[in-house]
Each structure stands twice: as structure tokens, then as C-alpha cells.
Amino acid sequence: MSEDVINNFFGPGGCPADHRCGTVAIIGRPNVGKSTLLNHLIGQKLSITSRKPQTTRHRILGILTREHYQILFVDTPGMHQEQKKAINRVMNRSARSALRDVDVVFWVVDAKRHTEEDDWVLERLQGLSCPVILVINKVDQLDNKEQLLPRIAELSARYSFREIVPVSALTGHNLERLESLLPDFLPLRPPLYAADQITDRSQRFLAAEALREKVMRQLGDEVPYELTVEIEQFVEEGRLLRIQALILVERDGQKAIVIGEGGQRLKRIGSEARLDMEKLFGKKVMLSLWVKVKGGWSDDERALRSLGYGDEN
């Protein structure tokens, strides 16, 4: 890019001509720590987390702005082979579509556990023209770091990774190095977002995700995969937010589980979600919750679209 082109591109008095801006897709099978990685890279909780696989259902943009570069991280749903329901197919399409037109890919794997789904994701990386960085997460759980050597050798023989970086997304170990690798891979471009913006998602979406996280953390293994959250009302009144939300489940028995005996579980979910929302939005929140049965929503693509699934594809 010539100097004249750069000057025309950035404009007089704009950002430096060496400013870089680009997109990094974070992919991997479920439960390898992609969302935790995103949150720590941007320095703020944006993508919800839990110990349950497939917590992330939507593609989420996290924006990291530094003086000389802006990185747009795309957290994706965990890529998985099993596609029994429409929601699984929508999540996989969302993750795969994130690989289009990106500048770098982070493939995140678990330091202690390799599965067939990791191999399945690796197959989807074949043919990519952009650099792929292998991010080996959860190294804090290893008794001996030398355990990584055979794993690194095996994966390196199967793909030409631009870099291989062991990290702990939970503790922040080696994340500075991971970030430092990225600017050289990004194109010369002015920032696409304001310096204080951390996502392109709406406050309604973030409120729904904050609530869904609390529901998933409160419940057992079965119900979380057959529930979702819909924000019916989001009204700002000065320093107050009035939010009305529906927790949608598929069966009456699940509704009873979410509500809990005497409504105690629902109250606990609401209280924890409200505190997170107040921290996120910097305002007092009045949160009203209802639980509603909507049979078959997770296996109905039209219903999923109405609930915001797949709207980023």
C-alpha cells in the first residue's frame, strides 16, 4: 500500500498510517474455554461461561482497542458432530460462517483431553488461507508441562500452524504473548469501532445472555439445553433499567424445575442476574421474570430465528 493510498485511506488528522485492524475467529469443540479466553483478552466479561458444554450459542464479537491496533475477536459456539436438533445445526453453521473473511483463526484445544470432535474441527480448518494459531488452553491443570510435547508434535504434523501458544485463559497465563502475535497478521486499516466499544451486540442481547448464564449454572445437566431467554421489555429511565424477561422451556416439568420449590430457585436466578446486569450496564436494574413452556422451540428453525438464533449468519 503506497503512502498516498494510506493517507487517502486514513484521512488527514486520522489514526496513524501504521494502524492495523482485523478479525480473529476463536473456534474449537465445546467446553475448551473459548468464552473465558475472549473475556480475558478484552478484559471484561462479555461472553457467558459455565462448566456445561455448548454454553455459547451465538457468535459474539469482542473488541480490543489499543493505540496502534484494534482486534475484533469472534467467539463462536462449540463445533460439534452431533446435530440431533435444529439448534445444533444452527450453532454449527454460526461457527463455520465465522471462518469466512477473517484474518486469523485461534483453534482452541484442551491441554489434557483430545477427542474425536477436536479431529472433526481440525478437518474444518483444512484449506483456510489465513494464519491459524493453535491455542492450547488449561495448561494450569497439567502436573508436568512436558506432557504437552507429544501433543504439540502430533498436531504440528497434521497442520501447519503459524504459531503454537500454551495458555491458561482462566489465570491469564501467556495471554499477553498471544495478543502480541496478532498485529503483524492484521491489515493496515483504521479502527472500525469506537475506542470504548467492546461489542456490537445490543444491551437487550447482553441482558438475555446474563440471565441465561445464571439459569445454566443453577440447573442440572438436562434442562439447560432445552431452555432459552427472551427479553420482552428493556426500558431505560435515567439511571434505572426496567427489564422483563421470559425463560422459555419445552416441558411443564422443566418449568417446575426452573421455578423451584416456593419460587426460590427463580428468585435466586433473578437476584444473581440482576447484580451482573447492574455491573455490566452501570445502572440500577429492576428485573421481572416469567417462565413459559414453548414446546419444540429448539428443533424448529423458524422459532429459532424468531428468538435470534442464526441472525449473524
Buried (B, 14 or more C-beta within 10 A) or exposed (E): EEEEEBEEEBEEEEBEBEBBBBBBBBBBBBBBBBBBBBBBBBEBBBBBBBEBBBBBBBBBBBBBBEEEBBBBBBBBBBBBEEEEBBBBBBBBBBBBBBBEEBBBBBBBBBBBEBBEBBEEBBEBBEEBEBBBBBBBBBBBEBEEEEEBEEBBEEBEEEEEBBBBBBBBBBEEBBBEEBBEBBBEBBEBBBBBBEEEEBBBBEBBBBBBBBBBBBBBBBBEEEBBBBBBBBBEEBEEEEEEBBBBBBBBBBEEEBBEBBBBEEEEBBEEBBEBBBBBBBEBBEBBBEBEBEBEEBBEBBBBBEBBBEBBBBBBE
